[in-house]
């Protein structure tokens, strides 16, 4: 991820009352979101995604639809995401299915592409996560990885939402080449429902304010009965299993 360092000047002292007020408002909104989300033990939702990225001279357009299931267990937000995705690469088009399961200690992503099943396993703190939790532990992780700003309230799908702006922090230990490989987005706008505390929308932008990827979560069902086994995962027989951390060490991207 592209990360940023904060530059503190003497002006910060002059503006400190404003900064304290802003931090207090963000903290209050965090408390509201956490309080609401802690009333949700399980949920299901529909998810829609679309985006566009450049792979050299080629542009890749992505669209997908699927279902999302979640359960809160031991202060962790486990989830299961099933997504049918279409890739448009101009002359070439591709359809594939993606299954992502967060079991509490590992994120498993299973992809069926051109007759081959590929499974990538990743630690929760290293994988590229499009499912953002709303519990206290999730906010702790967000604060570690991003500079967060509270934006004015908005409305998404006719529902009032709290809006947070996330900007990736700078990784001081990363080399310039590693930092460039980690770039995913310059900022993201994340909207939480004021009724349930659950995510409603996330939009990622590049440095020119161009949207890169958008995720919409809708048709939530709160506290339905879901079998715990839905949040367990074993790679299917014959699948090619790869480790995301090992791929990053070899220069790959995940």
C-alpha positions as CSV (number, residue, x, y, z in Angstrom):
1,X,0.0,0.0,0.0
2,X,1.1,3.5,-0.6
3,X,1.7,5.2,2.7
4,X,2.1,8.7,4.0
5,X,4.1,10.3,6.8
6,X,2.7,13.1,8.9
7,X,4.7,16.4,9.1
8,X,4.2,18.3,12.3
9,X,5.0,22.0,12.4
10,X,4.6,24.8,14.9
11,X,1.3,25.5,13.3
12,X,0.0,22.3,14.9
13,X,0.1,24.0,18.3
14,X,-2.0,26.9,17.1
15,X,-4.6,24.5,15.6
16,X,-4.6,22.0,18.5
17,X,-8.1,22.9,19.7
18,X,-9.5,22.1,16.3
19,X,-7.6,18.9,16.0
20,X,-8.7,17.7,19.4
21,X,-12.4,18.4,18.6
22,X,-12.0,16.5,15.3
23,X,-10.4,13.5,17.1
24,X,-13.2,13.6,19.7
25,X,-15.9,13.5,17.0
26,X,-14.2,10.6,15.3
27,X,-13.9,8.8,18.6
28,X,-17.6,9.4,19.3
29,X,-18.6,8.0,15.9
30,X,-16.4,5.0,16.4
31,X,-18.2,4.3,19.7
32,X,-21.6,4.6,18.0
33,X,-20.6,2.2,15.2
34,X,-19.1,-0.3,17.6
35,X,-22.2,-0.1,19.9
36,X,-24.5,-0.8,17.0
37,X,-22.4,-3.6,15.5
38,X,-22.1,-5.4,18.8
39,X,-25.9,-6.0,18.6
40,X,-25.3,-8.0,15.4
41,X,-24.2,-11.6,16.0
42,X,-24.8,-12.8,12.4
43,X,-25.7,-11.2,9.1
44,X,-26.1,-11.9,5.4
45,X,-26.0,-9.4,2.6
46,X,-25.7,-9.0,-1.2
47,X,-22.5,-7.5,-2.5
48,X,-21.7,-5.7,-5.8
49,X,-18.3,-4.6,-7.0
50,X,-16.9,-2.8,-10.0
51,X,-13.6,-1.3,-10.9
52,X,-11.0,-0.6,-13.5
53,X,-7.2,-1.0,-13.3
54,X,-4.3,-0.6,-15.8
55,X,-2.0,-3.5,-16.4
56,X,0.7,-1.8,-18.5
57,X,-1.0,-0.5,-21.7
58,X,-4.1,-2.7,-21.1
59,X,-7.1,-1.7,-19.0
60,X,-9.0,-4.3,-17.1
61,X,-12.6,-3.7,-16.1
62,X,-14.1,-5.8,-13.3
63,X,-17.6,-6.4,-12.2
64,X,-19.0,-8.9,-9.7
65,X,-22.0,-9.9,-7.7
66,X,-22.3,-12.3,-4.8
67,X,-23.3,-13.0,-1.2
68,X,-21.7,-12.1,2.1
69,X,-22.2,-13.9,5.4
70,X,-20.7,-12.9,8.7
71,X,-20.6,-14.0,12.4
72,X,-19.0,-12.5,15.5
73,X,-17.0,-14.9,17.4
74,X,-14.4,-14.2,20.2
75,X,-14.4,-10.4,19.3
76,X,-13.5,-11.3,15.7
77,X,-15.7,-10.7,12.6
78,X,-15.6,-13.9,10.6
79,X,-17.0,-13.8,7.1
80,X,-17.7,-15.9,4.0
81,X,-17.8,-14.1,0.6
82,X,-18.9,-15.8,-2.6
83,X,-18.4,-13.7,-5.7
84,X,-19.1,-14.2,-9.5
85,X,-16.7,-11.9,-11.3
86,X,-16.3,-10.8,-14.9
87,X,-13.1,-9.4,-16.3
88,X,-13.1,-7.4,-19.5
89,X,-9.6,-7.0,-21.1
90,X,-10.8,-5.6,-24.4
91,X,-10.5,-8.5,-26.9
92,X,-10.5,-11.0,-24.0
93,X,-13.2,-11.6,-21.5
94,X,-13.1,-14.0,-18.5
95,X,-15.6,-15.2,-15.9
96,X,-14.5,-16.8,-12.7
97,X,-15.8,-17.5,-9.2
98,X,-14.1,-16.4,-6.0
99,X,-14.7,-17.7,-2.5
100,X,-13.1,-16.0,0.4
101,X,-13.4,-17.3,4.0
102,X,-11.9,-15.6,7.1
103,X,-11.7,-18.4,9.7
104,X,-10.4,-16.2,12.5
105,X,-6.7,-17.0,12.1
106,X,-6.4,-17.2,8.3
107,X,-8.0,-15.8,5.2
108,X,-8.5,-18.3,2.4
109,X,-9.3,-17.2,-1.1
110,X,-10.3,-19.9,-3.6
111,X,-10.5,-19.0,-7.4
112,X,-11.7,-21.2,-10.2
113,X,-10.0,-20.0,-13.4
114,X,-9.8,-21.8,-16.8
115,X,-10.5,-25.2,-15.2
116,X,-7.9,-24.8,-12.4
117,X,-8.7,-24.2,-8.7
118,X,-6.2,-21.9,-7.0
119,X,-6.2,-21.3,-3.3
120,X,-4.3,-18.4,-1.6
121,X,-3.9,-18.3,2.2
122,X,-3.0,-15.1,4.0
123,X,-2.7,-13.8,7.5
124,X,-5.5,-11.3,8.4
125,X,-3.0,-8.5,8.7
126,X,-1.3,-9.1,5.3
127,X,-4.1,-9.9,3.0
128,X,-6.0,-7.4,0.8
129,X,-9.3,-7.2,2.6
130,X,-12.4,-5.8,1.0
131,X,-14.6,-6.9,4.0
132,X,-14.2,-4.3,6.7
133,X,-15.4,-5.1,10.1
134,X,-17.0,-2.6,12.5
135,X,-16.1,-3.9,15.9
136,X,-13.6,-2.4,18.3
137,X,-10.8,-4.8,17.2
138,X,-11.5,-3.9,13.5
139,X,-11.2,-0.2,14.3
140,X,-7.9,-0.8,16.1
141,X,-6.5,-2.5,13.0
142,X,-7.8,0.4,10.8
143,X,-6.1,2.9,13.0
144,X,-2.8,1.0,12.7
145,X,-2.9,0.9,8.9
146,X,-4.6,4.2,8.0
147,X,-4.9,7.8,8.8
148,X,-8.6,8.3,9.4
149,X,-10.7,11.4,9.0
150,X,-14.4,11.8,9.7
151,X,-16.4,13.3,6.8
152,X,-19.9,14.7,6.9
153,X,-22.8,12.3,7.2
154,X,-24.3,11.1,3.9
155,X,-27.0,8.9,2.4
156,X,-26.4,5.6,0.6
157,X,-29.2,3.5,-0.8
158,X,-31.7,5.8,1.0
159,X,-29.9,5.0,4.3
160,X,-28.1,7.5,6.5
161,X,-24.4,6.7,6.9
162,X,-21.2,7.8,8.7
163,X,-18.4,8.4,6.3
164,X,-14.7,7.8,7.1
165,X,-11.8,8.7,4.8
166,X,-8.9,6.2,5.0
167,X,-5.4,7.0,3.8
168,X,-2.7,4.3,4.0
169,X,0.1,5.1,6.4
170,X,3.7,5.0,5.3
171,X,5.7,1.8,5.9
172,X,9.0,3.2,7.1
173,X,10.7,-0.2,6.8
174,X,9.8,-0.8,3.1
175,X,12.3,-0.1,0.4
176,X,11.2,2.2,-2.5
177,X,10.6,-0.9,-4.7
178,X,8.6,-2.6,-2.0
179,X,6.5,0.5,-1.3
180,X,5.7,0.7,-5.0
181,X,4.6,-2.9,-5.1
182,X,2.4,-2.3,-2.0
183,X,0.5,0.5,-3.7
184,X,-3.2,-0.3,-4.0
185,X,-5.0,3.0,-3.5
186,X,-4.4,6.5,-2.4
187,X,-7.5,6.9,-0.3
188,X,-10.8,5.1,0.4
189,X,-14.2,6.4,1.5
190,X,-15.9,3.9,3.9
191,X,-19.6,4.3,4.8
192,X,-21.2,2.7,7.8
193,X,-24.9,2.4,8.4
194,X,-26.3,4.6,11.2
195,X,-28.9,1.9,11.9
196,X,-26.7,-1.3,12.2
197,X,-23.1,-0.1,12.3
198,X,-22.3,-2.3,9.3
199,X,-20.4,-1.3,6.2
200,X,-22.7,-0.1,3.3
201,X,-20.2,1.2,0.7
202,X,-16.5,1.4,0.1
203,X,-14.8,3.3,-2.8
204,X,-11.1,3.3,-3.5
205,X,-9.4,6.2,-5.3
206,X,-5.9,6.7,-6.9
207,X,-3.8,9.9,-6.4
208,X,-5.7,11.7,-9.2
209,X,-9.1,11.1,-7.4
210,X,-10.1,8.6,-10.0
211,X,-12.2,5.7,-8.6
212,X,-10.4,2.4,-8.8
213,X,-12.8,0.0,-7.1
214,X,-16.3,0.2,-5.5
215,X,-18.1,-2.2,-3.2
216,X,-21.7,-1.9,-2.3
217,X,-23.3,-4.0,0.5
218,X,-27.1,-4.2,0.6
219,X,-30.1,-6.3,1.5
220,X,-28.7,-7.0,4.9
221,X,-30.5,-9.6,7.1
222,X,-29.6,-9.1,10.8
223,X,-29.1,-12.1,13.1
224,X,-30.3,-14.9,10.9
225,X,-29.4,-18.5,11.8
226,X,-26.1,-19.5,10.1
227,X,-24.2,-22.7,10.7
228,X,-20.8,-22.2,12.3
229,X,-19.3,-24.6,9.7
230,X,-19.8,-21.9,7.0
231,X,-16.8,-20.2,8.5
232,X,-14.5,-23.1,8.3
233,X,-12.4,-23.9,5.2
234,X,-10.4,-26.8,3.8
235,X,-8.8,-26.5,0.3
236,X,-10.5,-28.9,-2.2
237,X,-8.6,-31.9,-3.4
238,X,-6.3,-31.1,-6.3
239,X,-6.3,-27.4,-5.7
240,X,-3.0,-25.4,-6.1
241,X,-2.4,-23.8,-2.6
242,X,-0.1,-20.8,-2.4
243,X,1.0,-18.7,0.6
244,X,0.5,-14.9,0.2
245,X,3.5,-14.0,2.4
246,X,5.8,-16.2,0.3
247,X,4.4,-14.7,-2.9
248,X,5.2,-11.2,-1.6
249,X,8.7,-12.2,-0.7
250,X,9.2,-13.5,-4.2
251,X,8.0,-10.2,-5.6
252,X,4.4,-11.2,-6.3
253,X,1.4,-9.2,-5.5
254,X,-1.8,-10.2,-3.7
